[in-house]
Amino acid sequence: MNTLNVKKDDFVEVRAGKDKGKRGKVLSVNPKDFSVVVEKVNVVKRHQRPTQKVKQGGIIEKESKIKANNVMVVCPKCDKPVRLGGKKLESGKNVRICRKCGETLDLVS
């Protein structure tokens, strides 16, 4: 199986499915089943019973997971979905880079 190249808080674009073309921030990543949850993408309706935590019951809308294959990371410089590459810095830290422009996607500290 492939490795996940998407991390939490990445800005991604959906490349396939009913929400094709939508962009959003990754809320969670699940490497076990190779899926991600993206903000305002793949919104489903669920019937919620009132509980101690949720006082108001009814029909709620929430984001559901989608396969990680169907999203691509958006480069902040290019503003386009790109494939990612890897690069090792002088400090020994590995970072993800944009294959189109060479911009570093990870915060270097």
Secondary structure as UniProt FT lines:
FT   TURN            8..9
FT   STRAND          11..14
FT   TURN            18..21
FT   STRAND          23..30
FT   TURN            31..34
FT   STRAND          35..38
FT   TURN            39..40
FT   STRAND          43..48
FT   STRAND          58..63
FT   STRAND          66..67
FT   HELIX           68..70
FT   STRAND          71..74
FT   TURN            76..78
FT   STRAND          84..88
FT   TURN            90..91
FT   STRAND          94..98
FT   TURN            99..101
//
